[in-house]
Amino acid sequence: MEIANERLIGVVLGNGWVGRYCPWPRGTGVDAAGLATLKSRLRRIWAAGDYDRLARYLEAASEDFFRRLFVPRGSRLLDVACGSGQLALIASRNGIIATGIDIAENQVERARERARVERLGAQFRVADAEALPFADASFDFVTSIVGAMFAPRPEVVAAELLRVCRPGGTIAMANWTRQGFIGKMLGVVSSFVAPSGMPAPVLWGDEATVRERLGPGVSSLQLTRHKVEFNFPFPPREVVRFFRDYYGPTNRAFASLNRDGRKSLQAELEALWSKHNVARGGLTDVEAEWLEVIAVTRRD
Ligand SMILES: C[S@@+](CC[C@H](N)C(=O)[O-])C[C@H]1O[C@@H](n2cnc3c(N)ncnc32)[C@H](O)[C@@H]1O
């Protein structure tokens, strides 16, 4: 399976197929060589830019997410697709035995560095959400903030989250919704790149889809849409540049376009940020939305 660069960006943004089921035949999927190529390109996209810069603007929302989980001190928590360590570091500061995994090596290195600086015990390693390198039932809490939603095979991700969480443990995710601001932003970016034909990540922000994916393995499932504020101390035009510089998928999408394409994408994104901006005076305050998923795994 050979996937062109812009097609792969489509994979990340999920601009093609919008149904609920992965179009690849269950159990077989793409062939092993094709999947390896796909994964290494996904890794390169997420390694582009510097996601850590953007993550800092979501720190308060991540702390709120963590607080709502009431994780007892001493619990074992795995954060899947941890980026530069945001949630695992918050957990570690609160007395949790935290582990984070991410597909992008530079993100994992950044997370380790942040833990070192703060002298926290959180552990980080490079791994794929679709093949978690842990034994069954290894964790009390398995979390993912706008991370695991970007893996290309959601059924495999769901099975892995359920597998490594102990019976009666908690799986918690925060997933951008299609209707919320980031869903709209990803929609604009994806309209500039070729369709991928793979499941849209924002389907993890759809209640019915999450029920189908996790429902059979859990005894309770709470689904709540939460508002998430982005507050930037600069105007929409600069926010778009910020995403272009630091957010891997946007960075690579711009890089795949010619001069006119880049100008059009910049203009459309600026218009979107400006339309949703409630701040004045050169600031940008936009409200986004994610679906919080809190699932308790079955005991039997
Ligand atoms: C939007 S960032 C969120 C990072 C982090 N959860 C946070 O809240 O700061 C998405 C992250 O998902 C990671 N990712 C994407 N696909 C992945 C996969 N299949 N397995 C592990 N990590 C993945 C990317 O490398 C990236 O760090």
Ligand as a Chemical Component Dictionary entry (heavy atoms), coordinates in Angstrom:
data_LIG
# 
_chem_comp.id                   LIG 
_chem_comp.type                 NON-POLYMER 
_chem_comp.pdbx_formal_charge   0 
_chem_comp.three_letter_code    LIG 
# 
loop_
_chem_comp_atom.comp_id 
_chem_comp_atom.atom_id 
_chem_comp_atom.alt_atom_id 
_chem_comp_atom.type_symbol 
_chem_comp_atom.charge 
_chem_comp_atom.model_Cartn_x 
_chem_comp_atom.model_Cartn_y 
_chem_comp_atom.model_Cartn_z 
_chem_comp_atom.pdbx_ordinal 
LIG C1  C1  C 0  -3.047 16.428 19.576 1  
LIG S1  S1  S 1  -1.681 15.581 20.244 2  
LIG C2  C2  C 0  -2.198 15.325 21.960 3  
LIG C3  C3  C 0  -1.072 14.970 22.872 4  
LIG C4  C4  C 0  -1.408 14.793 24.349 5  
LIG N1  N1  N 0  -2.415 13.793 24.575 6  
LIG C5  C5  C 0  -1.805 16.095 24.994 7  
LIG O1  O1  O 0  -2.936 16.186 25.520 8  
LIG O2  O2  O -1 -0.996 17.036 24.993 9  
LIG C6  C6  C 0  -1.920 13.974 19.512 10 
LIG C7  C7  C 0  -0.832 13.006 19.899 11 
LIG O3  O3  O 0  -1.229 11.685 19.475 12 
LIG C8  C8  C 0  -0.066 10.994 19.092 13 
LIG N2  N2  N 0  -0.463 9.849  18.274 14 
LIG C9  C9  C 0  -1.097 9.873  17.080 15 
LIG N3  N3  N 0  -1.313 8.616  16.658 16 
LIG C10 C10 C 0  -0.811 7.784  17.604 17 
LIG C11 C11 C 0  -0.733 6.366  17.738 18 
LIG N4  N4  N 0  -1.206 5.549  16.798 19 
LIG N5  N5  N 0  -0.156 5.854  18.846 20 
LIG C12 C12 C 0  0.363  6.667  19.796 21 
LIG N6  N6  N 0  0.329  8.011  19.711 22 
LIG C13 C13 C 0  -0.257 8.565  18.639 23 
LIG C14 C14 C 0  0.746  12.042 18.363 24 
LIG O4  O4  O 0  2.091  11.700 18.232 25 
LIG C15 C15 C 0  0.510  13.259 19.237 26 
LIG O5  O5  O 0  1.512  13.398 20.226 27 
# 
loop_
_chem_comp_bond.comp_id 
_chem_comp_bond.atom_id_1 
_chem_comp_bond.atom_id_2 
_chem_comp_bond.value_order 
_chem_comp_bond.pdbx_ordinal 
LIG C1  S1  SING 1  
LIG S1  C2  SING 2  
LIG S1  C6  SING 3  
LIG C2  C3  SING 4  
LIG C3  C4  SING 5  
LIG C4  N1  SING 6  
LIG C4  C5  SING 7  
LIG C5  O1  DOUB 8  
LIG C5  O2  SING 9  
LIG C6  C7  SING 10 
LIG C7  O3  SING 11 
LIG C7  C15 SING 12 
LIG O3  C8  SING 13 
LIG C8  N2  SING 14 
LIG C8  C14 SING 15 
LIG N2  C9  SING 16 
LIG N2  C13 SING 17 
LIG C9  N3  DOUB 18 
LIG N3  C10 SING 19 
LIG C10 C11 SING 20 
LIG C10 C13 DOUB 21 
LIG C11 N4  SING 22 
LIG C11 N5  DOUB 23 
LIG N5  C12 SING 24 
LIG C12 N6  DOUB 25 
LIG N6  C13 SING 26 
LIG C14 O4  SING 27 
LIG C14 C15 SING 28 
LIG C15 O5  SING 29 
# 
